[in-house]
Amino acid sequence: MAQRGSLLSTENRLLNVSIAKKPETERITERTQKTVKPKEDLKTHLPNTSATRGVYENFQDWFAHQDALSHDESVEFSLPEIETNKSADIKDVRGNVSAEADLLKENLIILVSGTIVPSLSFKNKAIRKTAMEMLDELSKSDPEFVLKVVNNIAQELNIRFTTNFLLAYAAANEACRPYIGKYFSSSINLPSDWMEVVQTYELVQDPSAKRGSLPQALRKAMKSKFKEFDQYQLAKYNRELKGETKPAKNASDTKRERNESASSSGDEAEPVHKRPLTLKNLIRQLHISEPKDNVLCLLGKRYPSSAQEFLQCGLSGEWQPELVGTKMKLPVPYTWETELSKTPIKSQKEAWERLIDSRKLPYMALMRNLRNLLLVGIGSDQKTQAIKHLTNKGAVSSSKQMPFRYFAAYSALSSVVAVTRKQAIKQERLKNVNMAELKEYTQAVETAFEIAVRNNLPVVQGSTLIVIDLKEIPSESVSSFGLLSNSPVALKLLLGFMCMTACEHFEAYISVQGKLFNTCHFRKLLPREGEMLKTVKKAEQLLKVCQPLLTPYPLCFDRFLANS
């Protein structure tokens, strides 16, 4: 296994992208004695090479355990357990308690790191329930560690909902509550996250507690953090914080769900948010009064009618008689959203060029709008600036983008080719797409992603076994996923390729429906230099075509991949 607590390993164990590293020599004998003989059908799919035998012999129990889980449909994912002896002295008991606490901490890191994938987020009720059980147990022995994990997730992985959820849990847990003030400010960066902590608190608070009330420790931390937000941030996020949107339901769906809910009594009802949260509502709920200018503007108060009243309000600057009686508002922030919203469609090319020239297009906004820049046909100078900023090492490092964000940008650009062939007649602007510029943009995204991987993943030394498990992906998920890039197949392949890049020596396998295939035999499934995103796209499409052949014609499937 990679280093204990390493984000590279913990992110992928829950994703079934498993990394196993050879243990120390002293531990090999002990571990071999405890191994469980794996099933023969699983063992036969491993190629008989020296490197594979060396790794496989030390992890026979791991393969047997995974094979057992693959036949148990009720098990979604597993966490390692600690072996304890029935008879032990005081030292052994203390050692076991310490080992259990350490393992619980490691499991928590694995779980929260896995939420980097949207499908494994804490918005998933089953995963949230598992997390709550682990947090309840850990808070009894080391409550501050929960807040340390929060701080690490916020600053290193930048998983915002996970951070907000854990902060809300800490506020609801009496043992963790004293440490909120120490870690809250460094874990929250945006007013939207500041509001989401309150919204998420309803998911974790005691059912017997009064709805709408917040613990004093959380109120104090939020009031202190509010002072750190500037007018630009407050104006940008001065909108309703809505809950998750759900697709519209027809009458039959509603009736069926009503009958199902009436017949089932075991599931807990999700909390219902009666009204969306706003900065204005929270200012009133928390009784925030500082800083005066920001508070009065967000509350929409009238401008003071006299200089004396102006001084009594504690406003900064000088009293302006021409503003008397007007509603106080924060200055409208100059962002790419506000600039484009007031620009006619025919003039959006000039608007994009102004944003790039004034450097008002943030890194994430630039990456999300590469397709729009291509379609409007910005000038060559602006295109050069955009590509230069996109591939700048400093900008890539400070942007803290998730891996699938790069793949989403690549997919959006790739979709232009298909659209131009099918809808060029209907959409006028698609006729003038410059294919040379399209290639430049896609290569820039590849370069940016490669920089992100090289800068953020430490080198994993030694021999490493990588297994990318795709066997439980339903056929409807192995499909084109467009701009959202939330395909489980693509995400697992992407993280698996990232592991290959970081490992010094590795053997990689793809597991499809219980069978292991060595990737060294599949030229199209291995990324070339600077083509990782392109390879993920091709591999996902290849697996979509090949997977139906696996069950009826396993040998044909194997030969097809080997010759691809």
C-alpha positions in Angstrom: 0.0 0.0 0.0 1.2 3.5 -0.6 2.2 5.7 2.4 -0.3 5.6 5.3 -2.7 8.4 5.0 -1.5 9.3 1.5 -4.2 11.0 -0.6 -3.1 9.2 -3.7 -4.0 5.8 -2.1 -7.0 6.9 -0.1 -8.7 8.6 -2.9 -8.7 5.5 -5.0 -9.3 2.6 -2.6 -13.0 3.5 -2.3 -13.2 4.1 -6.0 -12.1 0.5 -6.7 -9.0 1.9 -8.2 -6.8 -0.2 -5.8 -3.1 0.4 -5.2 -1.2 -2.3 -3.4 2.5 -2.0 -2.5 4.9 -4.7 -1.3 5.2 -4.6 2.5 8.4 -4.8 4.5 10.3 -8.1 4.5 9.5 -8.7 8.1 5.8 -8.4 7.4 5.8 -10.7 4.4 6.2 -13.9 6.5 3.5 -12.9 9.0 1.1 -11.8 6.3 1.7 -15.0 4.2 0.7 -17.2 7.2 -2.6 -15.5 7.4 -3.4 -15.5 3.7 -6.6 -17.1 2.5 -6.3 -19.3 -0.6 -8.0 -17.4 -3.5 -10.4 -19.0 -5.8 -8.8 -20.7 -8.8 -11.0 -19.0 -11.4 -9.7 -15.6 -10.2 -6.1 -16.7 -10.0 -6.0 -18.0 -13.6 -6.6 -14.6 -15.1 -3.3 -13.2 -13.8 -0.5 -13.5 -16.3 2.5 -15.6 -15.2 5.2 -13.0 -15.0 7.8 -12.5 -12.3 6.6 -9.0 -11.4 3.0 -10.2 -11.1 3.9 -13.2 -9.0 5.9 -11.0 -6.6 3.0 -8.7 -6.0 0.3 -11.3 -6.2 1.8 -13.7 -3.7 1.9 -11.0 -1.0 -1.8 -10.0 -1.6 -3.6 -13.3 -2.0 -5.9 -12.5 0.9 -6.8 -9.1 -0.7 -7.8 -10.8 -4.0 -9.8 -13.4 -2.1 -11.6 -10.7 -0.1 -12.4 -8.7 -3.2 -13.6 -11.8 -5.0 -15.9 -12.6 -2.1 -17.4 -9.1 -2.1 -18.0 -9.3 -5.9 -20.5 -12.1 -5.3 -22.3 -10.3 -2.5 -24.7 -7.8 -4.0 -25.5 -6.3 -0.6 -22.0 -5.0 -0.1 -21.2 -1.8 -1.8 -17.7 -1.2 -0.3 -15.7 -2.6 2.6 -13.3 -1.3 5.1 -10.5 -3.3 6.7 -11.0 -4.9 10.1 -8.6 -5.4 12.9 -7.8 -8.9 14.1 -8.0 -9.2 17.9 -7.2 -12.0 20.2 -9.6 -13.2 22.9 -6.9 -13.5 25.5 -4.5 -10.6 25.9 -2.7 -8.8 28.7 -3.0 -5.1 29.5 -0.3 -4.1 27.0 -2.0 -6.0 24.2 -5.3 -4.4 25.0 -3.8 -0.9 24.9 -2.1 -1.8 21.6 -5.3 -3.0 20.1 -7.2 0.1 21.2 -4.5 2.3 19.7 -4.5 0.2 16.5 -8.3 0.5 16.3 -8.2 4.2 16.7 -5.5 4.6 14.0 -7.4 2.3 11.6 -10.6 4.3 12.2 -8.7 7.5 11.4 -7.3 6.0 8.2 -10.8 4.7 7.2 -12.2 8.2 7.7 -9.5 9.7 5.5 -10.3 7.0 2.8 -14.0 7.8 3.0 -13.8 11.6 2.8 -11.1 11.5 0.1 -13.3 9.2 -2.0 -15.9 12.0 -2.1 -13.8 13.6 -4.8 -16.0 11.6 -7.1 -19.6 13.0 -7.3 -21.2 9.6 -7.1 -19.5 9.0 -3.8 -20.3 12.3 -2.3 -21.9 12.8 1.1 -25.1 13.7 -0.8 -25.4 9.9 -1.1 -27.5 8.9 1.9 -25.8 5.5 2.3 -22.3 7.0 2.3 -23.5 9.8 4.6 -24.8 7.2 7.1 -21.5 5.3 7.1 -19.6 8.6 7.6 -21.8 9.5 10.6 -21.2 6.2 12.3 -17.4 6.6 11.9 -17.5 10.2 13.1 -19.6 9.3 16.1 -17.0 6.6 17.1 -14.0 8.8 16.4 -15.3 11.8 18.3 -15.3 9.8 21.5 -11.5 9.3 21.4 -10.1 12.2 19.3 -12.7 14.8 18.4 -10.1 17.4 17.2 -8.9 14.9 14.5 -12.3 15.4 12.8 -11.6 19.1 12.4 -8.1 18.4 11.2 -9.5 16.3 8.5 -11.9 19.1 7.6 -9.0 21.5 7.3 -7.0 19.1 5.1 -9.9 18.4 2.8 -10.6 22.1 2.4 -7.0 23.2 1.7 -5.6 20.1 -0.1 -8.5 18.5 -2.0 -10.9 21.5 -2.1 -13.9 19.3 -1.8 -16.4 21.9 -0.7 -19.5 20.0 0.2 -17.5 17.4 2.2 -15.9 20.3 4.1 -19.2 21.9 4.8 -20.8 18.7 5.9 -18.0 17.8 8.3 -18.1 21.4 9.8 -21.9 21.0 10.3 -21.3 17.6 12.0 -18.7 19.1 14.3 -21.2 21.8 15.3 -23.8 19.2 16.1 -21.4 17.0 18.1 -20.7 18.2 21.6 -17.2 16.7 21.7 -16.1 18.4 18.4 -17.8 21.7 19.1 -15.0 23.3 21.1 -12.6 23.1 18.2 -14.8 24.8 15.6 -13.5 28.2 16.3 -9.9 27.0 15.7 -10.5 25.5 12.2 -13.6 27.2 10.8 -12.0 30.3 9.3 -9.3 28.4 7.4 -11.8 25.8 6.1 -14.3 28.3 4.6 -13.3 30.5 1.6 -16.6 31.6 0.0 -19.9 33.1 1.3 -21.7 30.3 -0.4 -19.9 27.7 1.7 -20.5 29.8 4.8 -24.2 29.6 4.1 -24.1 25.9 3.1 -22.8 24.9 6.5 -26.1 26.2 8.0 -28.1 24.4 5.3 -26.2 21.1 5.9 -26.5 21.4 9.7 -30.1 20.2 9.3 -28.9 16.9 8.0 -26.8 16.1 11.1 -28.4 17.9 14.0 -30.2 16.0 16.8 -33.8 15.3 15.7 -35.0 16.5 19.1 -33.2 19.8 18.8 -35.2 23.0 17.9 -35.2 23.6 14.1 -33.5 26.8 13.0 -31.3 27.1 16.1 -27.6 27.0 15.8 -25.0 26.1 18.5 -23.2 29.1 20.1 -19.8 27.9 19.0 -20.9 27.8 15.3 -22.7 31.2 15.6 -19.5 32.8 17.0 -17.3 31.2 14.3 -19.6 32.3 11.5 -19.9 35.9 12.8 -16.1 36.1 13.0 -15.7 34.7 9.4 -18.3 37.1 8.0 -15.9 40.0 8.8 -13.3 38.5 6.4 -15.5 38.6 3.3 -15.0 41.7 1.1 -17.7 43.6 -0.8 -16.8 41.8 -4.1 -17.4 38.4 -2.5 -20.6 39.4 -0.8 -22.1 41.0 -3.9 -21.1 38.0 -6.1 -22.8 35.5 -3.8 -25.7 37.6 -2.6 -28.3 35.2 -3.9 -30.5 32.4 -2.7 -28.7 29.2 -1.7 -31.0 26.6 -3.0 -31.1 22.9 -2.2 -30.5 20.1 -4.8 -32.9 20.4 -7.7 -34.8 17.3 -8.6 -36.3 16.4 -12.0 -39.9 17.1 -12.6 -42.2 14.1 -11.9 -45.4 13.2 -13.6 -48.6 12.2 -11.8 -47.9 8.4 -11.9 -44.4 8.8 -10.5 -45.7 11.0 -7.6 -48.5 8.5 -6.9 -46.1 5.5 -6.9 -43.6 7.2 -4.6 -46.4 8.2 -2.2 -47.5 4.5 -2.0 -43.9 3.4 -1.5 -43.3 5.9 1.2 -46.5 4.8 2.9 -45.5 1.2 2.9 -41.9 1.7 4.1 -41.2 2.8 7.6 -37.5 2.1 7.9 -36.0 5.1 6.0 -35.6 8.4 7.7 -37.2 11.4 6.0 -34.8 13.9 4.5 -35.1 17.4 6.1 -37.1 19.8 4.0 -35.8 23.4 3.6 -38.8 25.6 3.9 -37.1 28.6 2.3 -33.7 29.1 0.6 -31.0 30.6 2.6 -29.7 34.1 1.9 -27.0 36.4 3.3 -29.8 38.7 4.5 -31.6 36.0 6.4 -28.4 34.7 8.1 -27.4 38.3 9.1 -30.7 38.6 10.9 -30.5 35.1 12.4 -27.0 35.5 13.7 -27.5 39.1 14.7 -24.4 40.3 12.7 -23.7 44.0 13.0 -20.1 44.4 11.7 -18.8 45.6 9.3 -21.6 48.3 9.2 -21.3 49.1 5.4 -21.7 45.5 4.3 -24.5 44.7 6.8 -26.6 47.7 5.9 -26.2 47.2 2.2 -27.2 43.5 2.4 -30.2 44.4 4.6 -31.2 47.0 2.0 -31.5 49.9 4.5 -32.1 53.5 3.5 -29.2 55.9 3.2 -29.0 58.2 6.3 -30.9 61.4 6.0 -28.4 63.5 7.9 -24.7 63.7 8.7 -25.4 63.0 12.3 -27.4 59.9 11.5 -24.6 58.8 9.2 -22.1 59.0 12.1 -24.5 57.1 14.4 -24.8 54.3 11.9 -21.0 53.9 11.9 -20.6 54.0 8.2 -17.2 54.7 6.6 -16.3 57.6 4.3 -18.2 60.8 4.1 -22.0 61.5 4.1 -23.3 62.1 0.5 -26.6 64.2 0.5 -27.5 63.1 -3.0 -28.0 59.5 -1.8 -30.4 60.4 1.0 -33.5 58.1 0.9 -32.0 55.7 -1.6 -31.7 52.0 -0.9 -28.2 51.0 0.0 -26.6 48.3 -2.2 -23.3 46.7 -2.6 -21.4 47.6 -5.8 -22.2 45.3 -8.7 -19.2 43.1 -9.2 -17.5 43.1 -12.5 -17.4 39.4 -13.4 -17.7 37.4 -16.6 -21.3 36.5 -15.7 -22.4 40.1 -15.3 -20.5 41.3 -18.3 -22.0 38.7 -20.6 -25.5 39.0 -19.2 -25.7 42.7 -20.3 -24.1 42.0 -23.7 -26.2 41.1 -26.8 -25.4 37.7 -28.4 -24.0 39.3 -31.5 -21.5 41.3 -29.5 -20.3 38.5 -27.2 -17.0 38.1 -29.1 -16.0 41.6 -28.1 -17.2 40.9 -24.5 -15.0 37.8 -24.2 -12.0 39.7 -25.6 -12.5 42.5 -23.0 -12.7 39.9 -20.2 -9.4 38.3 -21.4 -7.6 41.6 -21.9 -8.7 42.8 -18.5 -7.8 39.5 -16.8 -11.3 39.2 -15.4 -11.8 35.6 -16.5 -10.8 33.2 -13.7 -9.1 29.9 -14.4 -12.1 27.7 -13.8 -14.3 30.1 -15.9 -11.8 30.0 -18.7 -11.7 26.2 -18.7 -15.5 25.9 -18.7 -15.9 28.4 -21.5 -13.2 27.2 -24.0 -15.9 25.9 -26.3 -17.7 29.3 -26.3 -14.4 31.0 -27.0 -13.9 28.7 -30.0 -17.4 29.2 -31.3 -17.4 33.0 -31.2 -13.9 33.1 -32.7 -11.9 35.4 -30.4 -8.9 37.2 -31.8 -5.5 35.6 -32.1 -4.0 37.8 -29.4 -6.8 36.8 -26.9 -6.5 33.2 -27.9 -2.8 33.2 -27.2 -3.4 34.8 -23.8 -6.1 32.3 -22.9 -3.9 29.3 -23.8 -0.9 30.8 -22.0 -2.9 31.3 -18.8 -4.5 27.8 -19.1 -1.0 26.1 -19.3 0.7 28.3 -16.7 2.2 26.1 -14.0 1.4 28.7 -11.3 -2.2 29.2 -12.4 -2.7 25.4 -12.6 -1.4 24.8 -9.1 -3.4 27.7 -7.5 -6.7 26.8 -9.3 -7.1 23.5 -7.4 -9.3 21.9 -10.0 -10.7 18.4 -9.8 -9.4 15.9 -12.4 -12.9 15.5 -14.0 -13.0 19.3 -14.6 -10.2 19.0 -17.1 -12.0 16.0 -18.7 -15.2 18.0 -18.9 -13.4 20.7 -20.8 -11.9 18.2 -23.1 -15.2 16.5 -23.7 -16.9 19.9 -24.4 -14.3 20.6 -27.1 -14.5 17.1 -28.5 -18.3 17.5 -28.9 -17.8 20.4 -31.3 -16.6 18.0 -34.0 -19.8 15.9 -33.8 -22.0 19.0 -33.6 -20.4 20.6 -36.6 -21.2 17.6 -38.7 -24.8 17.2 -37.7 -26.1 20.7 -36.9 -23.8 23.0 -38.9 -26.7 23.9 -41.2 -29.1 24.8 -38.4 -26.5 26.7 -36.3 -24.8 29.5 -38.2 -21.9 30.0 -35.9 -20.8 26.3 -36.2 -20.0 26.8 -39.9 -16.9 28.9 -39.1 -15.3 26.7 -36.5 -11.5 26.7 -36.9 -10.3 23.1 -36.6 -6.7 24.3 -36.1 -7.8 26.4 -33.1 -9.8 23.4 -31.8 -6.7 21.3 -31.8 -4.8 24.1 -30.0 -7.4 24.3 -27.3 -7.6 20.5 -26.7 -3.8 20.3 -26.5 -3.8 23.1 -24.0 -6.2 21.2 -21.8 -4.1 18.1 -22.1 -1.0 20.1 -21.1 -2.7 21.7 -18.2 -4.0 18.4 -16.9 -0.5 16.9 -17.2 1.0 19.8 -15.2 -1.7 19.3 -12.5 -0.9 15.6 -12.2 2.9 16.1 -12.1 2.7 18.9 -9.5 0.1 17.4 -7.2 0.9 13.6 -7.1 4.0 12.5 -5.3 6.1 9.7 -6.8 5.1 6.3 -5.4 8.4 4.3 -5.2 8.7 0.5 -5.5 6.5 -2.0 -7.2 2.8 -1.1 -7.3 -0.2 -3.1 -8.4 -3.1 -1.1 -9.9 -6.5 -2.6 -10.4 -9.2 -0.5 -12.1 -12.5 -2.2 -11.3 -15.2 -1.7 -13.9 -17.1 -4.9 -13.3 -20.0 -3.3 -11.5 -20.7 -0.6 -14.0 -24.1 -1.1 -15.6 -24.3 -1.0 -19.3 -26.3 2.2 -19.4 -23.5 4.0 -17.6 -20.9 3.0 -20.2 -22.0 5.6 -22.6 -21.3 9.1 -23.8 -21.7 11.5 -21.0 -21.2 14.8 -22.7 -20.3 18.0 -20.7 -21.0 16.7 -17.2 -18.3 14.1 -17.4 -19.7 12.1 -14.5 -19.4 8.7 -16.1 -18.1 6.2 -13.5 -16.1 4.4 -16.2 -14.3 7.6 -17.3 -13.6 8.7 -13.7 -12.1 5.4 -12.8 -10.0 5.2 -15.9 -8.8 8.8 -15.3 -7.8 8.1 -11.7 -6.2 4.8 -12.7 -4.0 6.6 -15.4 -3.1 9.2 -12.8 -1.8 6.4 -10.6 0.2 5.0 -13.4 1.8 8.3 -14.0 2.7 8.7 -10.3 4.1 5.1 -9.7 7.7 4.3 -10.3 7.1 0.7 -11.3 3.6 -0.8 -11.7 1.5 -3.5 -13.2 -2.0 -2.4 -14.1 -5.1 -4.5 -14.7 -8.7 -3.7 -15.7 -11.3 -5.8 -14.0 -14.4 -6.3 -16.1 -17.1 -8.7 -14.8 -14.7 -10.5 -12.5 -12.0 -11.0 -15.1 -8.6 -9.3 -15.0 -7.0 -8.0 -18.2 -3.4 -6.7 -18.2 -3.3 -3.3 -19.7 0.2 -3.8 -21.2 -1.5 -5.9 -23.9 -3.9 -3.2 -24.9 -2.1 -0.4 -26.7 -5.3 1.8 -26.9 -5.9 1.5 -23.2 -2.5 3.0 -22.2 -2.0 6.8 -22.4 0.8 8.2 -24.4 2.8 11.3 -23.4 0.5 14.3 -23.3 -2.6 12.3 -24.4 -4.1 11.1 -21.1 -7.5 12.7 -21.6 -7.7 11.6 -25.2 -6.9 8.0 -24.1 -9.6 8.1 -21.4 -12.2 9.1 -24.0 -11.1 6.4 -26.5 -10.9 3.7 -23.8 -14.4 4.5 -22.5 -15.8 4.3 -26.0 -13.9 1.1 -26.7 -15.2 -0.6 -23.5 -18.7 0.5 -24.5 -18.4 -1.4 -27.8 -16.5 -4.4 -26.3 -18.4 -5.1 -23.1 -21.4 -6.9 -24.7 -19.0 -9.5 -26.1 -17.6 -10.4 -22.7 -20.3 -12.7 -21.4 -21.2 -14.7 -24.5 -17.7 -14.6 -26.1 -15.0 -14.1 -23.5 -12.2 -15.3 -25.8 -13.3 -13.0 -28.6 -13.4 -10.1 -26.2 -9.9 -10.9 -24.9 -8.5 -11.2 -28.5 -10.2 -8.0 -29.6 -8.7 -6.0 -26.8 -5.3 -7.6 -27.3 -5.3 -6.6 -31.0 -6.7 -3.1 -30.4 
